[in-house]
C-alpha cells in the first residue's frame, strides 16, 4: 500500500540506496531535486546492517522506512486531517527547543504495526525463505523493529501500550535482534 502510494505520487519520488550509517539500520530523509523540481524521499540502508541482517530483517527495515516516507509525504502534501492528527497526538515530542521528530514518527508508527506485519508476511510469501509460514506473531514481532526511543534500545510508549507485558516485549526484541544480526536463532536467511 505504501509503495503503491509513492508509485502513483505526482509529488514525491522514492529512492532507496545503501551507505555508511552509524548507529542505525536505516534513515529516511527528503531532498529537493532541482532537475525534476520535485521533492524526493531517500531511504538509506546501512552497509554494516546489510552485511549482517537476514533478508527478512532487511525487508522489514525497508517497510519501516517507507512508513517514515509516508508520514513525511502526508505531512507535506496538504492532507490537513493527517497533519492535524499528527500534531495533536504527538505535540509532546514536537513542542520543545529540540523537537524529536523521529520519536514522534516512531510513536505514530504504533498505529501501523498490523499493516507492516501484513506487508512483511506478503513479502516473505513471495520472496522469502519462510514462504509466509513463519506465523503471524513472528511477522508482528518483526513489525515492532525500529519502534524505540531515538538513539536507544528503549521501546517507545506506543510499543509499550501495544505490548504491556514486559516478557512479551523482551521476546519481541530478541526476535528483532536475531534477524538483525543474522544469527543461528533467526528464521530468515542472510543475503549471499
Secondary structure, DSSP 8 states (H G I E B T S, - for coil): -HHHHHHT-SSEEEEEEEE--SS-SEEEEEEEETTTTEEEEEEEEEHHHHHHSBHHHHHHHHHHHHHHHHHHHHHTTT-HHHHHHHHHHHHHHHSSTT--HHHHHHHHGGGGHHHHHHHHHHHHHHHSTTTT-S-HHHHHHHHTTT-B-TTSS-B-HHHHHH---HHHHHHHHHHHHHHHHT-TT-SS-B--
